Amino acid sequence: MSENFAKVKNYYEGGCWTKKQVGDAVAKGWITAEEYREITGEDYVSMPTQLDAIQAAVEKSNEELRQEGADALTMELLEGGIL
C-alpha cells in the first residue's frame, strides 16, 4: 500500500477530493492505479493534466498565428507569455 493511500482515501471519502484529484494523485505517483480503483470503484484512465491541455492549446494557437503571418510584436508578446 502506498504511503499516501489512507490520506487520499480519506480526502475522497470525506468529500474533499474529486475523482480527478484522486487521478492526479496517481499521475504524481502518490498512489497506484489499483489503489485508485479501490478508492473510487472505477478503473484509472490516464489523461493529460489540465495544464498540459492548456499548454497544447496555446502552442497550437501560436503556431496558427505564425502560419497566418502575425506581426513580430504579437509573436514576441505571445512567446514571452504576455498574451
FENTA-V977457 format. One record per residue. N is the residue number from 1. SS is DSSP state (h for helix, s for strand, l for the rest). PHI is phi as a letter, one per 40 degrees, with the letter a starting at -180 (none if undefined). PSI is psi in radians with two decimals (* if undefined). Layout:
N & SS & PHI & PSI
N & SS & PHI & PSI
//
This chain:
1 & l & none & 2.37
2 & l & c & 2.67
3 & l & d & -0.62
4 & l & c & 0.08
5 & h & d & -0.93
6 & h & c & -0.69
7 & h & c & -0.85
8 & h & c & -0.76
9 & h & c & -0.78
10 & h & c & -0.73
11 & h & c & -0.77
12 & h & c & -0.87
13 & h & c & -0.46
14 & l & c & -0.05
15 & l & g & 0.15
16 & l & c & -0.46
17 & l & b & 2.60
18 & l & c & 3.02
19 & h & c & -0.63
20 & h & d & -0.76
21 & h & c & -0.63
22 & h & c & -0.70
23 & h & c & -0.66
24 & h & c & -0.59
25 & h & c & -0.60
26 & h & c & -0.83
27 & h & d & -0.57
28 & l & c & -0.07
29 & l & g & 0.22
30 & l & c & -0.65
31 & l & b & 2.95
32 & l & c & 2.93
33 & h & c & -0.62
34 & h & c & -0.68
35 & h & c & -0.60
36 & h & d & -0.83
37 & h & c & -0.73
38 & h & c & -0.66
39 & h & c & -0.81
40 & h & c & -0.34
41 & l & g & 0.13
42 & l & b & 2.72
43 & l & c & 2.53
44 & l & c & 2.27
45 & l & b & 2.08
46 & l & c & 2.28
47 & l & b & 2.63
48 & l & c & 2.56
49 & l & c & 2.82
50 & h & d & -0.69
51 & h & c & -0.72
52 & h & c & -0.73
53 & h & c & -0.74
54 & h & c & -0.78
55 & h & c & -0.72
56 & h & c & -0.69
57 & h & c & -0.72
58 & h & c & -0.79
59 & h & c & -0.71
60 & h & c & -0.77
61 & h & c & -0.77
62 & h & c & -0.74
63 & h & c & -0.70
64 & h & c & -0.71
65 & h & c & -0.71
66 & h & d & -0.80
67 & h & c & -0.54
68 & l & c & -0.07
69 & l & g & 0.70
70 & l & d & 2.59
71 & l & c & 2.82
72 & h & c & -0.69
73 & h & c & -0.77
74 & h & c & -0.78
75 & h & c & -0.68
76 & h & c & -0.73
77 & h & c & -0.72
78 & h & c & -0.84
79 & h & c & -0.45
80 & l & c & -0.04
81 & l & g & 0.24
82 & l & c & -0.63
83 & l & b & *
//
